[in-house]
Amino acid sequence: MVKTFEVPLLNLNDLGVANLANCESQANIDEVTKVQLEYPLVRPFADADAPAIASVHGWYGILRVKLAPRLDHVSVEYDASRLSEKDVEAVLHRFAIPVRRQFTV
């Protein structure tokens, strides 16, 4: 014989749990501290480097990566509340973007 039980659905409001959409902290999630840095390249940018630029866009905290028209430097816009300047430089080197180092690792 199989016994079945009826379990009532819980209403989170009855438990005193605030809805995340109405939470005051929800507004702070969308706020970022945008900083833009420019890095000179140690060699001219090549077509083979293009996939690296695309890969950096997917890194947590990196908002935008833009190559200068003369292909001699790259600008990076990032969220300073999530990354430091050293972190940004490390990410660029991780993906083999030929930027001149500002920090020693």
Secondary structure as a PSIPRED ss2 file (coil, helix, strand):
# PSIPRED VFORMAT (PSIPRED V4.0)

   1 M C   1.000  0.000  0.000
   2 V C   1.000  0.000  0.000
   3 K C   1.000  0.000  0.000
   4 T C   1.000  0.000  0.000
   5 F C   1.000  0.000  0.000
   6 E C   1.000  0.000  0.000
   7 V C   1.000  0.000  0.000
   8 P C   1.000  0.000  0.000
   9 L C   1.000  0.000  0.000
  10 L C   1.000  0.000  0.000
  11 N C   1.000  0.000  0.000
  12 L C   1.000  0.000  0.000
  13 N C   1.000  0.000  0.000
  14 D C   1.000  0.000  0.000
  15 L C   1.000  0.000  0.000
  16 G C   1.000  0.000  0.000
  17 V C   1.000  0.000  0.000
  18 A C   1.000  0.000  0.000
  19 N C   1.000  0.000  0.000
  20 L H   0.000  1.000  0.000
  21 A H   0.000  1.000  0.000
  22 N H   0.000  1.000  0.000
  23 C C   1.000  0.000  0.000
  24 E C   1.000  0.000  0.000
  25 S C   1.000  0.000  0.000
  26 Q H   0.000  1.000  0.000
  27 A H   0.000  1.000  0.000
  28 N H   0.000  1.000  0.000
  29 I H   0.000  1.000  0.000
  30 D C   1.000  0.000  0.000
  31 E C   1.000  0.000  0.000
  32 V C   1.000  0.000  0.000
  33 T C   1.000  0.000  0.000
  34 K E   0.000  0.000  1.000
  35 V E   0.000  0.000  1.000
  36 Q E   0.000  0.000  1.000
  37 L E   0.000  0.000  1.000
  38 E E   0.000  0.000  1.000
  39 Y E   0.000  0.000  1.000
  40 P E   0.000  0.000  1.000
  41 L E   0.000  0.000  1.000
  42 V C   1.000  0.000  0.000
  43 R C   1.000  0.000  0.000
  44 P C   1.000  0.000  0.000
  45 F C   1.000  0.000  0.000
  46 A C   1.000  0.000  0.000
  47 D H   0.000  1.000  0.000
  48 A H   0.000  1.000  0.000
  49 D H   0.000  1.000  0.000
  50 A H   0.000  1.000  0.000
  51 P H   0.000  1.000  0.000
  52 A H   0.000  1.000  0.000
  53 I H   0.000  1.000  0.000
  54 A H   0.000  1.000  0.000
  55 S H   0.000  1.000  0.000
  56 V H   0.000  1.000  0.000
  57 H C   1.000  0.000  0.000
  58 G C   1.000  0.000  0.000
  59 W C   1.000  0.000  0.000
  60 Y C   1.000  0.000  0.000
  61 G C   1.000  0.000  0.000
  62 I E   0.000  0.000  1.000
  63 L E   0.000  0.000  1.000
  64 R E   0.000  0.000  1.000
  65 V E   0.000  0.000  1.000
  66 K E   0.000  0.000  1.000
  67 L E   0.000  0.000  1.000
  68 A C   1.000  0.000  0.000
  69 P C   1.000  0.000  0.000
  70 R C   1.000  0.000  0.000
  71 L C   1.000  0.000  0.000
  72 D C   1.000  0.000  0.000
  73 H E   0.000  0.000  1.000
  74 V E   0.000  0.000  1.000
  75 S E   0.000  0.000  1.000
  76 V E   0.000  0.000  1.000
  77 E E   0.000  0.000  1.000
  78 Y E   0.000  0.000  1.000
  79 D E   0.000  0.000  1.000
  80 A C   1.000  0.000  0.000
  81 S C   1.000  0.000  0.000
  82 R C   1.000  0.000  0.000
  83 L C   1.000  0.000  0.000
  84 S C   1.000  0.000  0.000
  85 E H   0.000  1.000  0.000
  86 K H   0.000  1.000  0.000
  87 D H   0.000  1.000  0.000
  88 V H   0.000  1.000  0.000
  89 E H   0.000  1.000  0.000
  90 A H   0.000  1.000  0.000
  91 V H   0.000  1.000  0.000
  92 L H   0.000  1.000  0.000
  93 H H   0.000  1.000  0.000
  94 R H   0.000  1.000  0.000
  95 F C   1.000  0.000  0.000
  96 A C   1.000  0.000  0.000
  97 I C   1.000  0.000  0.000
  98 P C   1.000  0.000  0.000
  99 V E   0.000  0.000  1.000
 100 R C   1.000  0.000  0.000
 101 R C   1.000  0.000  0.000
 102 Q C   1.000  0.000  0.000
 103 F C   1.000  0.000  0.000
 104 T C   1.000  0.000  0.000
 105 V C   1.000  0.000  0.000
